[in-house]
Amino acid sequence: MSAFEYALPNSIEEAVAILSTRSEARPLAGGQTMLLERNRERLKGAVLVDLRRILPLKGIDRQDGALRIGATATLGAIASSELVGREFPALAEAVRTIGDAQLRNRGTIGGNIAEGDPEYDLPALLFALDASIEVAGSQGRRKITSSDFFKERDRSSLKRDEFVVSISMPRAAANSGMAYVRFKHPARLTAVCAVAAVVTVERGRISAAKIGLTGASDYPTRLQAAERALLNGPAKAEQVASAAAASDERLEFRGDAFASAEYRRHLTHVLTERALKEALSKITA
């Protein structure tokens, strides 16, 4: 393994100071991606700034009416949280299926989204749940909408000296249902294609819809054309099918040795319709 330095700060301010004064410094959360064998050469000469001792980054609670999850909360802690399970069941269910038990017990939500990996599960859920991401850096703290956080392949909108502090999600509106469905890679256990949906119905018509896609394109994205196709329409199968058919508008799909771009396009249609139907079914469940 390539040699690197290691720092273990006790506060957000201490971590920011190291990251802002050492150009080779990199934040370390769970380390499930960074410390893989294929990535270790990139760490030569780096300073790994381990965030695990910073207590404000760990909690799962409610603040100002929103669910707040600290960046170093593990996927296992999120999956077992009663608060998450009660208010955001689709998130809890999805996290329980990510990777394996070892990964969930070590991997963190902040590290997962900071990677910007196009196959990771959580970004689609953050889109659908209208999440915002708080980050800290040398210029202070700022909040980034989930739609602005993921803009490029294998990269988030974090600046070099910034790291994720927390993720916040507003309480879902009344008469809302949420769902997450995916087609999983059998070896990597990541999403070949996955769709998250939150739908709100008032008087039999769809008044709001948020749909997130991951795995199928170069970076996670919202399916805004499908969202528009749902608005003010009846909460019926025909409206859902119409929205699913619009889900690939202006999207460029990625292809690889496991699944072609055209296959991912097909999966996007199928999984969008499935996620929407499941979300609607949970409103009256």
N, C-alpha and C positions, 0 to 999 in steps of 0.2 A: 504494500500500500504506500502511496506517495506521502511524504512527510508534510504535516501541517501543524499550525499552532491551534491552541484551544483556549477559549475564554468562557467563563461561567458567571455572567453578571447576575446581580440580585434584584435589579430594578430596570424598568423600561428606560429610564434616563441613562443608566450605565451602559445598557446595550446600544442605545443610540450613539453615545459618545464613542464607543469602539468602532461601530460601523461607519461613522462619519469621518473618523480620523485615519482609518486604515483602509486604503482602497482595495485591498485584497480580502477584506473581511466579508463573511457571508453568514447570515442567520441560519441556525440549525434548530429544527423543531423535532419531529420524530425521527428524521434521518432515513426514512424508508426508501426514498429515491436517491438522495444525495450520496449515500454510502454504499450504493450498489457497486459491484466490481467494475462494471463498464463505465461508471462515472468517477471513479476514484482518481484517475490521472488528472482530471480537471481541478482537483483540490490541492495539487502540489504548490506549496508556498502560501496557501490560504490561511486565514484565521477563522476558525469555526466558532461562531458566537452562539453558544447553547442557551436557549431561552427557558429551559425547564424549571429553573428556580424562581422565575418571576411570577409571584402568586396572582396578580391581577389578570394574567393571561390564561388562567386555568378554569375559572368558574363557569357555571351554566345557571342563569337566573333571569329574572324579569327586571328591566330598567326602562322607565318612561313608557310603559305600556307595550314594550317590545321584548321578545325573547333575545337575550344576549348570550352568545357562546364565546368564551375566551379562545384565543388562537391555539393554545396548547392543550385544550381539552381533547382527549383522545376519541377516536371513533367509537371505541368500546364504551366510554363514558356517555357519549351522546346517545348511543343505541339503548343503553339501560336507564337513561334519565326519565323519570316519571313525568316531568314537566314537558319534555320534548314529545314523549309518547302521547300525552293528553292533547296538546295543542297543535302539534305538527306530526301526525302519525305517519305521513308519507316519508318524511325525513328520517324518522326512527326506523321504519321498515327498510328503507333504502340502505342506511348505514349498516344494518345488520347483515347485508348481503355483500358488502364490499370486501374483496380479498378473502383472507382467512382470519381465524381468531388471533393469531400472532400479529398480523398486520394491524388489525383493529385495536389491539391492546397497546400498540406502540405509535401507530400513525396518528397525526393530529389534523384537525380541520384546517388550521392555518397553513400548515405545510402542504396539505393536499391542494388547496386552491392557489397557493403562491407559485406552484410549479407551472400552472397554465397548461398542463398536459391535455391534449384534445380527447383522450379516452377516459379521463377521470370522471367519476359519477357526480360529485357534489356541485359543480357549476350549474348543471341543468336545474337542480333543485333550488339553488340560490336565485336563479332567474324567476322561476315560478313563484317563489315565496317572497319576491320583491325585497330581497336582502340588500343591506348596505354593509360595506367592509370598512372598518376603522383601521388606519395604518399610522405608524409613528416613524419619524425620521428627523434629520437635522433641521428641517424647516418647520418642525412641530407636528401636530396630528391633523389628519384630514379624513373625511369620509368619502368613499367612492361607491357609486351604485354598482350593482353586479353587472349591469349592461356595459358599464365603462371599464370594469376591471379586467375583462377578457377581450382582448382586441387582436392578438397575434398568436400564431402557433408556438407552443412551448414557452409562452411568456405572458405574464400578467402585466398590469400597468404599474406595478411597484417600481419606484426608483431604486438606484443601487444601494442607498443607505437606509431604505425603509423596510419594515416588516409588519406583518398583520398583527393587530392588537385584539380585535374581536369582530364577530359577525352578528348583525342584529336583524331580526325579522319581525315585522309588525304582526299583530294578531290577525288571523284571517277574518274576513267579514262574515256576518251571519249568512246562513244558507249557502255556504261554500263547501266544496269537496275538493280533495287533492289526491293525486296519484303519481306514482313513478313506475315506469316499466322499461325494461332494457333487454337487449340481446347481448349476452356476456361472452367474451373471448374465453374459450375453454382452458387455455394455458395461462395467459396473463391475468385472467379474472377481471379484466377491465371492460369498459363498455365499447362494443363494436358500434352500437347505436343505442341511445337511451333518450327517453322523453319524460319530462315532469310537467304536470299540468295542475293549475288551480283554477276552478271555475265557480262563479257566483251566479245564482239564479234568483230573480225577483219576479213574482207573478207569472211564472212559467216561461220567462224569457231570460236569456243570458245577458247579465248586466256587466260582467267583467270576466276577463280571462287572461291568464299569463301562462305561457308555454315555453319551456327551456329544452334545448337539444344539446347533447354531447355525444362524442364518439364518431359522428358521421361527417363532420366538416373539419377544417383545419384548426378551428378553435371553437369553444362552446358559444352558443348564440341563442337568442330568443327567436321564436317562430312568429314574427309579428304579422305576417300575411295571414296565417291561420288564426291568430287572435282577432284580427279585424273581421275575418269571415264569420266568426262566432257572434260578435257583438250585436245585441238587440234581436238576435234570432231565437227561434223556439228551442227549448232544451230537448231536442229530439234527435234521433239517429241520423236523419237526413242532413241536419245542420252540421253534425259532427263529421259526417263523411265529406261534406263540402269543405270544411275547414282542413281536414286531413289532406285532401287533394291539393290545397293551396300551400301546404307546409314546405314545399321545396322552392317556392318563388325566390329567384335571385340567389339561391344558395349554390355554392360550389362544393361538391362532395369529394372526400378523399378516398383514395383506393390504396390497397397494399396487397401483400401476398395472401392474406386471409380473406379479405372481402373487397370487391371492386367498388368503384364509385357508384355505379348503377345499382348494385345490390344495397348499398347504404341508402341510396335514394328510396328504393322500395321499402326498406325497413323503416325509414322515417315516416312514410305514409301509414304503414301498418301500425307502428307503435304510437303515432300521434292519435290515430283513431281509437286505439285501445286505451291509452291514458285518459283521453277525454271521456269515454264511456264509463271508465272506472271512477273518475272524479265525480261525474254526474250521479252515478249510482250511490255514492257515499253521502250525498246531500240528504237523501230521504232514508238512508239506512238507519 
